Amino acid sequence: MTAPVCPWCERPFTPRRTGGKPQRFCRDACRRAFERELRAWARDQITAGGVTPAQLQRARSVGAPLLGGDAKVAESRGRCPGAKRALS
């Protein structure tokens, strides 16, 4: 079996063996850098009109399409308090 590769720095790494979610990044610094850039990308997309805040509220999970999401699902998961009210 080959070692997983960090999607941020593209280096192979040995995943932790302590349980929890599967490790995606080699270290916390790579995970934080990815999350920082993802937030910046989202801000740029909103500013450019490519994505609306309502579309983000409807997104059901990280991999879900931004269009066609269900605000009730997001609200029931506690992700978007008041999302139903904001989308009405």
C-alpha positions in Angstrom: 0.0 0.0 0.0 1.3 3.5 -0.9 1.4 6.3 1.6 -1.4 8.9 1.2 -0.3 12.3 -0.2 -1.2 15.6 1.4 -3.5 17.5 -1.0 -1.9 20.8 0.1 1.8 20.2 0.0 1.7 17.0 -2.1 4.1 15.2 0.2 3.5 11.6 1.2 2.7 11.1 4.9 2.0 8.3 7.4 -1.5 8.8 8.8 -2.0 8.8 12.5 -3.1 5.5 14.1 -5.1 6.9 17.0 -8.6 6.7 15.4 -11.0 9.4 14.5 -11.7 10.7 11.0 -9.3 9.6 8.2 -6.4 12.0 8.1 -6.3 14.0 4.9 -3.4 16.4 5.5 0.1 15.6 6.6 0.1 18.2 9.4 -2.1 20.9 11.0 -0.3 23.7 9.2 -1.3 22.2 5.8 -4.9 21.8 6.9 -5.1 25.4 8.2 -3.5 26.7 5.0 -6.1 24.8 2.9 -9.0 26.1 5.1 -7.7 29.7 4.9 -7.4 29.6 1.1 -10.9 28.0 0.8 -12.4 30.8 2.8 -10.6 33.4 0.6 -11.8 31.6 -2.5 -15.4 31.7 -1.2 -15.1 35.4 -0.4 -13.8 36.0 -3.9 -16.6 34.0 -5.5 -19.3 35.9 -3.5 -17.7 39.2 -4.5 -17.6 38.2 -8.2 -21.2 37.0 -8.1 -20.3 33.4 -8.9 -21.8 32.1 -5.6 -24.4 33.6 -3.3 -24.6 33.4 0.4 -27.9 31.6 0.0 -26.3 28.9 -2.1 -23.7 28.4 0.6 -26.4 28.1 3.2 -28.1 25.4 1.1 -24.9 23.3 0.7 -25.4 20.1 2.5 -21.8 19.0 2.9 -18.3 19.8 1.8 -18.8 17.8 -1.5 -22.4 18.8 -2.2 -23.2 21.0 -5.2 -24.0 24.6 -4.3 -27.2 24.6 -6.3 -30.2 22.5 -5.3 -29.2 22.1 -1.7 -31.8 22.0 1.1 -31.8 24.7 3.7 -33.8 22.5 6.1 -31.1 19.9 6.1 -28.4 22.5 6.8 -30.6 24.0 9.5 -31.3 20.6 11.1 -27.6 19.9 11.3 -27.1 23.2 13.1 -24.8 24.7 10.4 -26.9 27.7 9.5 -29.0 29.0 12.3 -31.9 30.9 10.8 -31.1 29.6 7.2 -34.7 28.9 6.6 -35.7 32.4 7.6 -32.9 33.9 5.4 -33.9 31.9 2.4 -37.7 32.6 2.7 
